[in-house]
Amino acid sequence: MGKKYVDSLKSYERAKAYEAAEAMELVVANAKAKFDETVELHIRLGIDPRQADQQVRGVLVLPNGTGKTKKVLVVAKGERADAAQAAGADFVGAEEMIQKIQTENWFGFDVMITTPDMMGVVGRIGRLLGPKGLMPNPKSGTVTMDVAKAVAEVKAGKVEYRLDKTAIIHCPIGKKSFGTQKLMENFNALMEAIVKAKPAAAKGQYIKSVTLTSTMGPGVKVAYSRG
């Protein structure tokens, strides 16, 4: 552990769950790296991720964005390709983009968006895209005819939240430089979305624990009673 990290641990009680606003203030104060640290939200849910009827997954455009500009690749043709270009996509193409990924191992993008008619082509490199979390999916809004809207949402700060194998959701909610108020607005929006996404099959306590942290800082427990 570095000196800054150790000093941060002395500024609060690790076992205590703080009210969200106070926890956020602690996280921002303890983000002491020389770069603008990302603030992350980690939520443990009381459901079984192995059960198909207990999946939690969705997308949300955070009120204040994420603070990170994502590079977007759109695989489309004709008018859809033109619309994607006009909406600000970083890369637009069709089969030639798939070939570029295949032959050059090129992954100079953060999000891939495609139209339903191109999914057959995209599917050819599913084994390359899947492990990197780049495979387009209708549930995440990345397989759509309205590619312009999808590009605009990603650029505006859309995040995808999904349950991992350990029943935890990990999601960025902004940068330290946002300040506590904007980070809290993003925090509340994401928590609200996850509460609404509670599966009907979920039994007992839905939200087990909530933790806020920054890229290099320690985690701070959050008292959260809903769910």
C-alpha positions in Angstrom: 0.0 0.0 0.0 1.3 3.5 -0.9 1.6 6.3 1.6 -1.4 8.2 0.2 -3.6 5.1 0.4 -2.6 4.5 4.0 -3.2 8.1 4.9 -6.7 7.8 3.3 -7.5 4.8 5.5 -7.0 6.9 8.6 -9.6 9.5 7.5 -12.7 7.3 8.1 -13.9 4.1 9.8 -13.6 1.2 7.3 -16.3 -0.9 9.0 -18.9 1.9 9.1 -21.5 2.5 6.5 -21.9 6.2 5.8 -24.8 8.1 4.3 -24.3 8.4 0.6 -23.4 12.1 0.5 -20.8 11.7 3.3 -19.4 8.6 1.7 -19.0 10.5 -1.6 -17.2 13.4 0.1 -14.8 10.9 1.6 -14.1 9.2 -1.7 -13.5 12.6 -3.5 -11.2 13.8 -0.7 -9.2 10.6 -0.8 -8.7 10.6 -4.5 -5.2 11.9 -4.3 -3.6 10.6 -7.5 -2.1 13.1 -9.9 -4.7 12.2 -12.6 -8.4 12.7 -12.5 -9.5 9.5 -10.8 -12.7 7.7 -11.8 -15.3 7.2 -9.1 -16.8 3.8 -9.1 -19.9 2.2 -7.6 -20.0 -1.4 -6.5 -23.2 -3.1 -5.5 -23.6 -6.6 -4.2 -27.1 -8.0 -4.8 -28.9 -10.8 -2.9 -29.7 -12.8 -6.0 -28.3 -15.8 -7.8 -26.6 -14.8 -11.1 -26.7 -18.5 -12.2 -30.5 -18.3 -12.6 -31.8 -17.0 -15.9 -34.7 -15.3 -14.2 -32.5 -13.4 -11.7 -30.4 -11.4 -14.2 -29.9 -7.7 -13.7 -28.7 -5.8 -16.8 -29.5 -2.5 -18.3 -28.3 0.8 -19.7 -28.5 4.3 -18.5 -27.4 7.8 -19.6 -26.0 9.3 -16.5 -27.2 12.9 -15.8 -23.7 14.3 -15.9 -22.0 11.7 -18.1 -19.0 9.6 -17.2 -16.2 12.1 -17.9 -14.7 9.8 -20.4 -15.1 10.2 -24.2 -15.7 6.8 -25.7 -14.6 5.9 -29.2 -17.5 4.4 -31.2 -17.4 2.1 -34.2 -20.6 1.7 -36.2 -21.0 -1.2 -38.5 -23.7 -0.2 -41.0 -24.4 0.6 -44.6 -26.1 3.3 -46.7 -28.2 5.9 -44.9 -27.5 4.3 -41.5 -23.8 4.7 -42.0 -24.3 8.3 -43.1 -26.4 9.0 -40.0 -23.8 7.5 -37.7 -21.1 9.6 -39.3 -23.3 12.7 -38.8 -24.0 11.8 -35.1 -20.3 11.8 -34.3 -19.2 8.1 -34.6 -15.4 7.8 -34.7 -15.3 4.9 -37.2 -18.0 3.8 -39.7 -17.9 1.0 -42.1 -19.3 -2.5 -43.0 -17.4 -5.7 -44.0 -14.1 -3.8 -44.3 -14.2 -3.0 -40.6 -14.8 -6.6 -39.6 -11.9 -7.6 -41.8 -9.7 -5.0 -40.2 -10.5 -6.4 -36.8 -9.9 -10.0 -38.0 -6.7 -9.4 -39.9 -5.0 -6.6 -37.9 -6.4 -7.4 -34.4 -7.6 -3.8 -34.3 -9.6 -2.7 -31.3 -9.2 1.1 -31.4 -12.8 1.6 -30.1 -14.7 1.3 -26.9 -18.2 0.5 -28.2 -19.4 -1.2 -31.3 -22.9 -0.3 -32.6 -24.5 -2.1 -35.5 -27.8 -2.5 -37.3 -29.8 -5.8 -37.1 -29.1 -6.6 -40.7 -25.4 -6.5 -40.1 -25.4 -8.9 -37.1 -24.6 -11.9 -39.4 -21.4 -10.2 -40.5 -20.5 -9.0 -36.9 -21.2 -12.5 -35.6 -18.2 -13.8 -37.6 -15.9 -12.2 -35.1 -18.0 -12.9 -32.0 -15.2 -14.9 -30.5 -12.9 -11.9 -30.7 -15.5 -9.3 -29.5 -17.1 -11.4 -26.7 -14.1 -11.7 -24.3 -13.5 -7.9 -24.6 -17.1 -7.0 -23.8 -17.5 -5.4 -27.3 -20.1 -7.7 -28.8 -23.2 -5.6 -29.8 -26.4 -6.6 -28.0 -30.0 -5.4 -28.3 -30.3 -5.3 -24.5 -27.5 -2.7 -24.3 -28.9 -0.7 -27.1 -26.0 -1.4 -29.4 -28.0 -3.4 -32.0 -30.5 -0.9 -33.4 -31.8 0.8 -36.6 -31.5 4.2 -34.9 -27.7 4.2 -34.9 -27.6 8.0 -34.6 -29.4 8.0 -31.3 -27.2 5.1 -30.0 -24.1 7.1 -30.9 -25.4 10.2 -29.2 -26.2 8.3 -26.0 -22.8 6.7 -25.8 -21.1 10.1 -26.3 -23.5 11.7 -23.7 -22.3 9.2 -21.0 -24.4 6.0 -21.4 -23.2 3.2 -19.1 -24.2 -0.4 -19.1 -24.7 -2.2 -15.7 -24.8 -5.9 -15.4 -24.4 -8.6 -12.7 -21.2 -10.5 -12.7 -20.7 -14.1 -11.6 -20.2 -13.0 -8.0 -23.6 -11.1 -7.9 -21.8 -7.7 -8.0 -22.4 -4.8 -10.3 -19.4 -2.6 -11.0 -20.0 0.7 -12.7 -18.2 4.1 -13.2 -20.2 7.1 -12.2 -17.9 10.0 -13.1 -14.6 11.7 -12.3 -13.3 13.2 -9.1 -13.3 16.6 -10.9 -17.2 16.4 -11.1 -17.5 17.3 -7.5 -19.8 15.8 -4.9 -23.0 17.2 -6.2 -22.7 15.9 -9.8 -21.4 12.6 -8.6 -24.4 12.2 -6.3 -26.8 12.9 -9.1 -25.2 10.1 -11.1 -25.1 7.9 -8.0 -28.8 8.4 -7.4 -29.8 7.8 -11.0 -27.9 4.5 -11.2 -29.2 3.3 -7.9 -32.7 4.1 -8.9 -32.3 2.2 -12.2 -30.9 -0.9 -10.4 -33.7 -0.9 -7.8 -36.3 -0.7 -10.7 -34.5 -3.6 -12.4 -35.1 -6.0 -9.5 -36.1 -9.4 -10.9 -39.6 -10.7 -10.0 -37.9 -13.9 -8.9 -35.7 -12.2 -6.4 -36.4 -13.1 -2.8 -35.2 -11.6 0.5 -32.9 -8.6 0.7 -32.1 -7.3 -2.8 -29.3 -4.9 -2.2 -26.8 -6.5 0.2 -24.1 -3.8 0.2 -23.0 -0.6 -1.6 -19.5 0.7 -1.9 -18.0 3.8 -3.4 -14.3 4.0 -4.4 -12.0 5.9 -6.7 -9.4 4.5 -9.1 -6.5 4.6 -6.5 -8.4 5.2 -3.3 -9.9 2.9 -0.7 -13.6 1.8 -0.7 -16.2 3.5 1.5 -19.3 1.6 2.6 -22.6 3.3 1.9 -25.7 2.9 4.1 -28.5 2.2 1.6 -31.8 0.8 2.8 -34.0 0.6 -0.3 -34.5 -2.9 -1.7 
